[in-house]
Amino acid sequence: MPPPDRGRKQSKTRNLLVRLRDYQHQVLLFARDLTVPFTNNQAERDLRMIKAQLKISGGWRTRHGADAWLRVRGYISTARKHSLHLITTLRDAITGNPWLPTTIEMA
């Protein structure tokens, strides 16, 4: 690729081509390594449900209700990320035997 003209803004197409060239080993990493997710926007997906709840009901009636709802959503999201059976995990939590992710102790 020839260098861009000085003083002239690069087009979006050229910027994309440069990024694909510079990061070609990362572009299709998800296809070579199945443990790599297709996208890196898990946090955005986690927030989508909150926005849907706000849009549908306009919010929560109390701060306590919002905290409880968010706590449950966070628990569900974490259980899914650890590939746990969701219904079993929720049942265990309700019956007093909640699953807790293991922590790595720092030496």
The first five atom37 places (N, CA, C, CB, O) and aatype in JSON, in Angstrom:
{
  "aatype": [12, 14, 14, 14, 3, 1, 7, 1, 11, 5, 15, 11, 16, 1, 2, 10, 10, 19, 1, 10, 1, 3, 18, 5, 8, 5, 19, 10, 10, 13, 0, 1, 3, 10, 16, 19, 14, 13, 16, 2, 2, 5, 0, 6, 1, 3, 10, 1, 12, 9, 11, 0, 5, 10, 11, 9, 15, 7, 7, 17, 1, 16, 1, 8, 7, 0, 3, 0, 17, 10, 1, 19, 1, 7, 18, 9, 15, 16, 0, 1, 11, 8, 15, 10, 8, 10, 9, 16, 16, 10, 1, 3, 0, 9, 16, 7, 2, 14, 17, 10, 14, 16, 16, 9, 6, 12, 0],
  "atom_mask": [
    [1, 1, 1, 1, 1],
    [1, 1, 1, 1, 1],
    [1, 1, 1, 1, 1],
    [1, 1, 1, 1, 1],
    [1, 1, 1, 1, 1],
    [1, 1, 1, 1, 1],
    [1, 1, 1, 0, 1],
    [1, 1, 1, 1, 1],
    [1, 1, 1, 1, 1],
    [1, 1, 1, 1, 1],
    [1, 1, 1, 1, 1],
    [1, 1, 1, 1, 1],
    [1, 1, 1, 1, 1],
    [1, 1, 1, 1, 1],
    [1, 1, 1, 1, 1],
    [1, 1, 1, 1, 1],
    [1, 1, 1, 1, 1],
    [1, 1, 1, 1, 1],
    [1, 1, 1, 1, 1],
    [1, 1, 1, 1, 1],
    [1, 1, 1, 1, 1],
    [1, 1, 1, 1, 1],
    [1, 1, 1, 1, 1],
    [1, 1, 1, 1, 1],
    [1, 1, 1, 1, 1],
    [1, 1, 1, 1, 1],
    [1, 1, 1, 1, 1],
    [1, 1, 1, 1, 1],
    [1, 1, 1, 1, 1],
    [1, 1, 1, 1, 1],
    [1, 1, 1, 1, 1],
    [1, 1, 1, 1, 1],
    [1, 1, 1, 1, 1],
    [1, 1, 1, 1, 1],
    [1, 1, 1, 1, 1],
    [1, 1, 1, 1, 1],
    [1, 1, 1, 1, 1],
    [1, 1, 1, 1, 1],
    [1, 1, 1, 1, 1],
    [1, 1, 1, 1, 1],
    [1, 1, 1, 1, 1],
    [1, 1, 1, 1, 1],
    [1, 1, 1, 1, 1],
    [1, 1, 1, 1, 1],
    [1, 1, 1, 1, 1],
    [1, 1, 1, 1, 1],
    [1, 1, 1, 1, 1],
    [1, 1, 1, 1, 1],
    [1, 1, 1, 1, 1],
    [1, 1, 1, 1, 1],
    [1, 1, 1, 1, 1],
    [1, 1, 1, 1, 1],
    [1, 1, 1, 1, 1],
    [1, 1, 1, 1, 1],
    [1, 1, 1, 1, 1],
    [1, 1, 1, 1, 1],
    [1, 1, 1, 1, 1],
    [1, 1, 1, 0, 1],
    [1, 1, 1, 0, 1],
    [1, 1, 1, 1, 1],
    [1, 1, 1, 1, 1],
    [1, 1, 1, 1, 1],
    [1, 1, 1, 1, 1],
    [1, 1, 1, 1, 1],
    [1, 1, 1, 0, 1],
    [1, 1, 1, 1, 1],
    [1, 1, 1, 1, 1],
    [1, 1, 1, 1, 1],
    [1, 1, 1, 1, 1],
    [1, 1, 1, 1, 1],
    [1, 1, 1, 1, 1],
    [1, 1, 1, 1, 1],
    [1, 1, 1, 1, 1],
    [1, 1, 1, 0, 1],
    [1, 1, 1, 1, 1],
    [1, 1, 1, 1, 1],
    [1, 1, 1, 1, 1],
    [1, 1, 1, 1, 1],
    [1, 1, 1, 1, 1],
    [1, 1, 1, 1, 1],
    [1, 1, 1, 1, 1],
    [1, 1, 1, 1, 1],
    [1, 1, 1, 1, 1],
    [1, 1, 1, 1, 1],
    [1, 1, 1, 1, 1],
    [1, 1, 1, 1, 1],
    [1, 1, 1, 1, 1],
    [1, 1, 1, 1, 1],
    [1, 1, 1, 1, 1],
    [1, 1, 1, 1, 1],
    [1, 1, 1, 1, 1],
    [1, 1, 1, 1, 1],
    [1, 1, 1, 1, 1],
    [1, 1, 1, 1, 1],
    [1, 1, 1, 1, 1],
    [1, 1, 1, 0, 1],
    [1, 1, 1, 1, 1],
    [1, 1, 1, 1, 1],
    [1, 1, 1, 1, 1],
    [1, 1, 1, 1, 1],
    [1, 1, 1, 1, 1],
    [1, 1, 1, 1, 1],
    [1, 1, 1, 1, 1],
    [1, 1, 1, 1, 1],
    [1, 1, 1, 1, 1],
    [1, 1, 1, 1, 1],
    [1, 1, 1, 1, 1]
  ],
  "atom_positions": [
    [[0.83, -1.17, 0.0], [0.0, 0.0, 0.0], [0.89, 1.24, 0.0], [-0.95, -0.01, 1.21], [1.83, 1.34, 0.78]],
    [[0.58, 2.17, -0.88], [1.38, 3.4, -0.88], [1.05, 4.24, 0.35], [1.13, 4.22, -2.17], [-0.05, 4.16, 0.88]],
    [[2.01, 5.04, 0.79], [1.74, 5.89, 1.96], [0.7, 6.94, 1.61], [3.04, 6.58, 2.45], [0.59, 7.36, 0.45]],
    [[-0.07, 7.38, 2.6], [-1.1, 8.4, 2.32], [-0.45, 9.74, 2.01], [-2.07, 8.54, 3.5], [0.67, 10.02, 2.43]],
    [[-1.19, 10.55, 1.27], [-0.72, 11.91, 0.98], [-0.7, 12.71, 2.27], [-1.63, 12.61, -0.08], [-1.62, 12.63, 3.08]],
    [[0.36, 13.48, 2.47], [0.46, 14.33, 3.66], [-0.57, 15.45, 3.56], [1.9, 14.92, 3.82], [-0.79, 16.02, 2.49]],
    [[-1.2, 15.75, 4.68], [-2.18, 16.82, 4.71], [-3.56, 16.4, 4.23], [0.0, 0.0, 0.0], [-4.49, 17.21, 4.23]],
    [[-3.7, 15.15, 3.82], [-4.99, 14.68, 3.33], [-5.49, 13.58, 4.26], [-4.88, 14.16, 1.86], [-4.75, 12.67, 4.61]],
    [[-6.73, 13.67, 4.66], [-7.3, 12.7, 5.58], [-7.5, 11.37, 4.86], [-8.64, 13.22, 6.15], [-7.95, 11.32, 3.72]],
    [[-7.17, 10.28, 5.58], [-7.35, 8.94, 5.0], [-8.83, 8.57, 5.02], [-6.52, 7.89, 5.77], [-9.57, 8.97, 5.92]],
    [[-9.25, 7.81, 4.03], [-10.64, 7.38, 3.98], [-10.89, 6.25, 4.98], [-11.02, 6.92, 2.55], [-9.95, 5.61, 5.45]],
    [[-12.15, 6.03, 5.29], [-12.51, 4.95, 6.2], [-12.09, 3.6, 5.62], [-14.02, 4.97, 6.49], [-11.69, 2.7, 6.35]],
    [[-12.2, 3.46, 4.31], [-11.82, 2.22, 3.65], [-10.33, 1.96, 3.82], [-12.18, 2.26, 2.17], [-9.93, 0.85, 4.13]],
    [[-9.52, 2.99, 3.61], [-8.08, 2.82, 3.77], [-7.72, 2.51, 5.22], [-7.34, 4.09, 3.31], [-6.87, 1.66, 5.48]],
    [[-8.36, 3.19, 6.17], [-8.11, 2.89, 7.58], [-8.41, 1.43, 7.9], [-8.94, 3.82, 8.47], [-7.66, 0.78, 8.62]],
    [[-9.53, 0.92, 7.36], [-9.88, -0.48, 7.57], [-8.83, -1.41, 6.98], [-11.26, -0.79, 6.97], [-8.43, -2.38, 7.62]],
    [[-8.4, -1.14, 5.77], [-7.38, -1.97, 5.13], [-6.07, -1.97, 5.91], [-7.13, -1.48, 3.71], [-5.43, -3.02, 6.05]],
    [[-5.67, -0.82, 6.41], [-4.44, -0.72, 7.2], [-4.57, -1.55, 8.48], [-4.13, 0.76, 7.55], [-3.64, -2.26, 8.85]],
    [[-5.73, -1.45, 9.16], [-5.93, -2.21, 10.39], [-5.95, -3.72, 10.11], [-7.23, -1.78, 11.07], [-5.39, -4.5, 10.88]],
    [[-6.6, -4.11, 9.01], [-6.63, -5.54, 8.67], [-5.23, -6.06, 8.37], [-7.55, -5.78, 7.48], [-4.88, -7.19, 8.72]],
    [[-4.43, -5.24, 7.71], [-3.05, -5.64, 7.41], [-2.22, -5.73, 8.69], [-2.41, -4.65, 6.43], [-1.5, -6.7, 8.9]],
    [[-2.33, -4.71, 9.53], [-1.5, -4.66, 10.74], [-1.9, -5.69, 11.78], [-1.57, -3.29, 11.34], [-1.06, -6.12, 12.57]],
    [[-3.17, -6.09, 11.8], [-3.65, -7.02, 12.81], [-4.17, -8.32, 12.19], [-4.76, -6.37, 13.64], [-5.09, -8.94, 12.73]],
    [[-3.59, -8.73, 11.07], [-4.11, -9.9, 10.37], [-4.06, -11.17, 11.21], [-3.35, -10.11, 9.1], [-4.91, -12.05, 11.02]],
    [[-3.11, -11.31, 12.11], [-3.04, -12.5, 12.96], [-4.16, -12.53, 13.99], [-1.69, -12.57, 13.67], [-4.48, -13.6, 14.51]],
    [[-4.77, -11.38, 14.31], [-5.84, -11.32, 15.29], [-7.23, -11.32, 14.66], [-5.68, -10.1, 16.13], [-8.21, -11.64, 15.33]],
    [[-7.33, -10.96, 13.39], [-8.63, -10.76, 12.75], [-9.47, -12.04, 12.78], [-8.44, -10.29, 11.32], [-10.65, -11.98, 13.13]],
    [[-8.92, -13.15, 12.42], [-9.68, -14.4, 12.38], [-9.22, -15.38, 13.46], [-9.55, -15.04, 11.01], [-9.34, -16.6, 13.29]],
    [[-8.7, -14.87, 14.55], [-8.24, -15.74, 15.63], [-9.37, -16.62, 16.16], [-7.66, -14.91, 16.77], [-9.13, -17.78, 16.51]],
    [[-10.6, -16.1, 16.21], [-11.73, -16.88, 16.7], [-11.99, -18.1, 15.84], [-12.97, -16.01, 16.76], [-12.56, -19.08, 16.32]],
    [[-11.6, -18.07, 14.55], [-11.8, -19.21, 13.67], [-10.75, -20.3, 13.9], [-11.78, -18.76, 12.22], [-11.02, -21.48, 13.68]],
    [[-9.56, -19.9, 14.34], [-8.49, -20.88, 14.59], [-8.54, -21.42, 16.01], [-7.14, -20.26, 14.32], [-8.19, -22.58, 16.24]],
    [[-8.96, -20.59, 16.96], [-9.0, -20.98, 18.36], [-10.43, -20.82, 18.85], [-8.0, -20.13, 19.22], [-10.9, -19.69, 19.04]],
    [[-11.13, -21.93, 19.06], [-12.54, -21.88, 19.4], [-12.81, -21.35, 20.81], [-13.14, -23.24, 19.27], [-13.97, -21.11, 21.16]],
    [[-11.78, -21.16, 21.63], [-11.99, -20.58, 22.95], [-12.06, -19.06, 22.9], [-10.87, -21.01, 23.89], [-12.43, -18.42, 23.89]],
    [[-11.71, -18.47, 21.77], [-11.75, -17.01, 21.61], [-13.14, -16.63, 21.11], [-10.64, -16.51, 20.61], [-13.6, -17.17, 20.1]],
    [[-13.84, -15.71, 21.78], [-15.17, -15.31, 21.33], [-15.11, -14.53, 20.02], [-15.87, -14.48, 22.4], [-14.1, -13.9, 19.7]],
    [[-16.22, -14.58, 19.28], [-16.31, -13.88, 18.0], [-16.19, -12.38, 18.19], [-17.62, -14.22, 17.3], [-15.57, -11.7, 17.37]],
    [[-16.78, -11.86, 19.27], [-16.7, -10.43, 19.55], [-16.18, -10.24, 20.96], [-18.07, -9.74, 19.37], [-16.11, -11.18, 21.75]],
    [[-15.82, -9.02, 21.28], [-15.33, -8.73, 22.63], [-16.29, -7.8, 23.36], [-13.94, -8.11, 22.56], [-15.87, -7.06, 24.26]],
    [[-17.55, -7.82, 22.99], [-18.49, -6.9, 23.6], [-19.42, -7.59, 24.6], [-19.31, -6.21, 22.53], [-20.61, -7.27, 24.64]],
    [[-18.92, -8.51, 25.39], [-19.72, -9.18, 26.39], [-20.33, -8.19, 27.38], [-18.88, -10.22, 27.13], [-21.48, -8.36, 27.79]],
    [[-19.59, -7.2, 27.75], [-20.11, -6.2, 28.69], [-21.3, -5.47, 28.1], [-19.0, -5.19, 29.07], [-22.27, -5.18, 28.81]],
    [[-21.26, -5.17, 26.81], [-22.38, -4.5, 26.17], [-23.6, -5.4, 26.15], [-22.02, -4.08, 24.76], [-24.72, -4.93, 26.36]],
    [[-23.4, -6.7, 25.91], [-24.53, -7.63, 25.93], [-25.12, -7.73, 27.33], [-24.09, -9.02, 25.45], [-26.34, -7.86, 27.48]],
    [[-24.28, -7.67, 28.35], [-24.77, -7.72, 29.73], [-25.62, -6.5, 30.06], [-23.6, -7.83, 30.71], [-26.59, -6.6, 30.81]],
    [[-25.27, -5.36, 29.5], [-26.01, -4.13, 29.77], [-27.3, -4.02, 28.96], [-25.15, -2.94, 29.49], [-28.2, -3.26, 29.32]],
    [[-27.4, -4.78, 27.88], [-28.57, -4.69, 27.01], [-29.86, -4.99, 27.76], [-28.42, -5.64, 25.83], [-30.88, -4.32, 27.54]],
    [[-29.83, -5.99, 28.66], [-31.03, -6.34, 29.42], [-31.46, -5.2, 30.34], [-30.79, -7.61, 30.23], [-32.65, -4.97, 30.53]],
    [[-30.5, -4.49, 30.9], [-30.83, -3.35, 31.76], [-31.54, -2.28, 30.94], [-29.55, -2.77, 32.41], [-32.55, -1.73, 31.38]],
    [[-31.03, -1.99, 29.76], [-31.65, -0.98, 28.92], [-33.05, -1.41, 28.49], [-30.78, -0.69, 27.69], [-33.95, -0.58, 28.41]],
    [[-33.23, -2.69, 28.21], [-34.55, -3.19, 27.83], [-35.53, -3.03, 29.0], [-34.48, -4.67, 27.39], [-36.67, -2.62, 28.8]],
    [[-35.09, -3.34, 30.21], [-35.93, -3.19, 31.39], [-36.32, -1.73, 31.59], [-35.21, -3.71, 32.64], [-37.47, -1.43, 31.91]],
    [[-35.38, -0.83, 31.41], [-35.68, 0.6, 31.54], [-36.68, 1.07, 30.48], [-34.38, 1.43, 31.44], [-37.56, 1.88, 30.75]],
    [[-36.51, 0.54, 29.27], [-37.38, 0.95, 28.17], [-38.8, 0.44, 28.37], [-36.82, 0.44, 26.84], [-39.76, 1.15, 28.1]],
    [[-38.92, -0.8, 28.86], [-40.24, -1.41, 29.02], [-41.0, -0.8, 30.19], [-40.1, -2.9, 29.21], [-42.14, -0.37, 30.04]],
    [[-40.37, -0.75, 31.35], [-41.09, -0.32, 32.55], [-40.73, 1.09, 33.0], [-40.82, -1.29, 33.67], [-41.38, 1.63, 33.9]],
    [[-39.74, 1.68, 32.41], [-39.35, 3.02, 32.79], [-38.43, 3.08, 34.0], [0.0, 0.0, 0.0], [-38.04, 4.17, 34.43]],
    [[-38.1, 1.94, 34.55], [-37.19, 1.91, 35.7], [-37.72, 1.0, 36.79], [0.0, 0.0, 0.0], [-38.6, 0.18, 36.56]],
    [[-37.19, 1.16, 37.96], [-37.61, 0.37, 39.1], [-38.28, 1.28, 40.1], [-36.41, -0.37, 39.73], [-38.01, 2.48, 40.13]],
    [[-39.15, 0.73, 40.93], [-39.87, 1.56, 41.9], [-38.98, 2.0, 43.06], [-41.08, 0.8, 42.44], [-39.11, 3.11, 43.56]],
    [[-38.09, 1.12, 43.48], [-37.23, 1.45, 44.61], [-35.78, 1.14, 44.29], [-37.67, 0.7, 45.87], [-35.5, 0.37, 43.37]],
    [[-34.9, 1.73, 45.03], [-33.47, 1.43, 44.89], [-33.2, -0.02, 45.26], [-32.62, 2.38, 45.78], [-32.39, -0.7, 44.63]],
    [[-33.88, -0.5, 46.3], [-33.73, -1.9, 46.73], [-34.14, -2.86, 45.61], [-34.58, -2.16, 48.0], [-33.46, -3.86, 45.39]],
    [[-35.23, -2.56, 44.92], [-35.68, -3.41, 43.81], [-34.67, -3.45, 42.68], [0.0, 0.0, 0.0], [-34.4, -4.5, 42.1]],
    [[-34.1, -2.29, 42.36], [-33.09, -2.22, 41.31], [-31.84, -3.0, 41.71], [-32.72, -0.76, 41.01], [-31.29, -3.73, 40.89]],
    [[-31.41, -2.85, 42.95], [-30.23, -3.58, 43.42], [-30.44, -5.09, 43.36], [-29.87, -3.17, 44.85], [-29.56, -5.84, 42.93]],
    [[-31.63, -5.53, 43.79], [-31.93, -6.97, 43.76], [-31.96, -7.49, 42.33], [-33.28, -7.25, 44.46], [-31.41, -8.56, 42.05]],
    [[-32.6, -6.75, 41.43], [-32.69, -7.18, 40.03], [-31.3, -7.27, 39.4], [-33.58, -6.2, 39.22], [-30.99, -8.23, 38.7]],
    [[-30.47, -6.27, 39.67], [-29.12, -6.26, 39.11], [-28.26, -7.38, 39.7], [-28.46, -4.91, 39.35], [-27.43, -7.96, 39.01]],
    [[-28.46, -7.69, 40.97], [-27.71, -8.77, 41.62], [-28.05, -10.11, 40.96], [-28.02, -8.81, 43.14], [-27.16, -10.91, 40.68]],
    [[-29.34, -10.33, 40.7], [-29.77, -11.58, 40.05], [-29.24, -11.64, 38.63], [-31.32, -11.69, 40.05], [-28.74, -12.68, 38.2]],
    [[-29.32, -10.54, 37.88], [-28.81, -10.53, 36.5], [-27.3, -10.78, 36.46], [-29.13, -9.18, 35.83], [-26.82, -11.5, 35.58]],
    [[-26.56, -10.21, 37.4], [-25.13, -10.44, 37.47], [-24.81, -11.9, 37.77], [0.0, 0.0, 0.0], [-23.87, -12.47, 37.2]],
    [[-25.59, -12.52, 38.66], [-25.4, -13.93, 39.0], [-25.66, -14.81, 37.79], [-26.33, -14.33, 40.16], [-24.9, -15.74, 37.51]],
    [[-26.74, -14.52, 37.07], [-27.07, -15.29, 35.86], [-25.98, -15.13, 34.81], [-28.43, -14.84, 35.28], [-25.56, -16.11, 34.2]],
    [[-25.51, -13.92, 34.59], [-24.47, -13.66, 33.6], [-23.18, -14.42, 33.93], [-24.18, -12.15, 33.5], [-22.56, -15.01, 33.06]],
    [[-22.8, -14.39, 35.2], [-21.57, -15.08, 35.62], [-21.73, -16.58, 35.48], [-21.22, -14.72, 37.07], [-20.8, -17.26, 35.05]],
    [[-22.89, -17.12, 35.84], [-23.12, -18.56, 35.7], [-23.05, -18.98, 34.24], [-24.5, -18.94, 36.3], [-22.49, -20.03, 33.91]],
    [[-23.62, -18.17, 33.35], [-23.55, -18.49, 31.92], [-22.11, -18.49, 31.41], [-24.38, -17.49, 31.1], [-21.72, -19.36, 30.63]],
    [[-21.33, -17.52, 31.86], [-19.94, -17.43, 31.42], [-19.13, -18.63, 31.88], [-19.3, -16.14, 31.93], [-18.11, -18.96, 31.27]],
    [[-19.57, -19.29, 32.96], [-18.89, -20.48, 33.45], [-19.54, -21.76, 32.94], [-18.87, -20.48, 34.98], [-19.23, -22.85, 33.42]],
    [[-20.45, -21.64, 31.96], [-21.13, -22.76, 31.3], [-21.89, -23.65, 32.28], [-20.12, -23.6, 30.55], [-21.88, -24.87, 32.15]],
    [[-22.53, -23.03, 33.26], [-23.32, -23.79, 34.22], [-24.76, -23.89, 33.74], [-23.26, -23.15, 35.62], [-25.25, -23.01, 33.02]],
    [[-25.45, -24.95, 34.14], [-26.86, -25.11, 33.81], [-27.63, -24.07, 34.62], [-27.38, -26.57, 34.11], [-27.61, -24.1, 35.86]],
    [[-28.3, -23.17, 33.94], [-28.87, -21.99, 34.59], [-29.98, -22.33, 35.58], [-29.41, -21.06, 33.55], [-29.98, -21.8, 36.69]],
    [[-30.91, -23.19, 35.21], [-32.03, -23.51, 36.1], [-31.52, -24.18, 37.37], [-33.04, -24.43, 35.38], [-31.96, -23.86, 38.47]],
    [[-30.58, -25.12, 37.22], [-30.02, -25.8, 38.39], [-29.28, -24.81, 39.27], [-29.08, -26.93, 37.95], [-29.39, -24.86, 40.5]],
    [[-28.53, -23.92, 38.67], [-27.77, -22.93, 39.44], [-28.7, -22.01, 40.21], [-26.88, -22.11, 38.5], [-28.45, -21.71, 41.38]],
    [[-29.79, -21.54, 39.57], [-30.74, -20.68, 40.26], [-31.48, -21.43, 41.37], [-31.75, -20.11, 39.26], [-31.71, -20.88, 42.45]],
    [[-31.85, -22.69, 41.1], [-32.52, -23.48, 42.13], [-31.62, -23.65, 43.35], [-32.92, -24.85, 41.58], [-32.07, -23.49, 44.49]],
    [[-30.36, -23.96, 43.1], [-29.42, -24.13, 44.2], [-29.25, -22.84, 45.0], [-28.06, -24.6, 43.67], [-29.16, -22.87, 46.22]],
    [[-29.22, -21.72, 44.3], [-29.08, -20.43, 45.0], [-30.3, -20.14, 45.86], [-28.86, -19.29, 43.98], [-30.16, -19.67, 46.99]],
    [[-31.49, -20.43, 45.35], [-32.72, -20.16, 46.09], [-32.84, -21.08, 47.31], [-33.94, -20.33, 45.18], [-33.36, -20.67, 48.35]],
    [[-32.34, -22.31, 47.18], [-32.45, -23.26, 48.29], [-31.29, -23.16, 49.27], [-32.53, -24.68, 47.75], [-31.16, -24.0, 50.15]],
    [[-30.47, -22.15, 49.13], [-29.43, -21.89, 50.12], [-28.07, -22.5, 49.83], [0.0, 0.0, 0.0], [-27.21, -22.52, 50.7]],
    [[-27.86, -23.0, 48.61], [-26.58, -23.58, 48.23], [-26.06, -22.87, 46.98], [-26.71, -25.12, 47.99], [-25.93, -23.5, 45.93]],
    [[-25.75, -21.57, 47.08], [-25.36, -20.83, 45.87], [-24.0, -21.26, 45.35], [-25.34, -19.34, 46.15], [-23.1, -21.61, 46.11]],
    [[-23.88, -21.21, 44.04], [-22.59, -21.45, 43.39], [-21.78, -20.16, 43.49], [-22.77, -21.91, 41.89], [-22.3, -19.07, 43.24]],
    [[-20.52, -20.3, 43.85], [-19.63, -19.16, 43.88], [-18.42, -19.47, 43.03], [-19.22, -18.81, 45.34], [-17.85, -20.56, 43.14]],
    [[-18.01, -18.54, 42.17], [-16.83, -18.79, 41.35], [-15.59, -18.92, 42.24], [-16.63, -17.66, 40.31], [-15.48, -18.25, 43.27]],
    [[-14.69, -19.77, 41.82], [-13.45, -19.93, 42.59], [-12.58, -18.71, 42.38], [-12.69, -21.22, 42.18], [-12.6, -18.09, 41.31]],
    [[-11.83, -18.37, 43.39], [-10.93, -17.23, 43.29], [-9.5, -17.73, 43.24], [-11.12, -16.25, 44.47], [-9.16, -18.75, 43.83]],
    [[-8.68, -17.0, 42.54], [-7.26, -17.33, 42.45], [-6.55, -16.51, 43.51], [-6.68, -17.05, 41.02], [-6.61, -15.28, 43.5]],
    [[-5.89, -17.18, 44.42], [-5.21, -16.46, 45.47], [-3.88, -15.95, 44.97], [-5.0, -17.35, 46.7], [-3.15, -16.66, 44.28]],
    [[-3.58, -14.71, 45.3], [-2.33, -14.1, 44.91], [-1.25, -14.48, 45.91], [-2.47, -12.56, 44.8], [-1.47, -14.4, 47.11]],
    [[-0.1, -14.88, 45.43], [1.0, -15.29, 46.31], [1.8, -14.1, 46.77], [1.9, -16.28, 45.62], [2.76, -14.26, 47.52]]
  ]
}
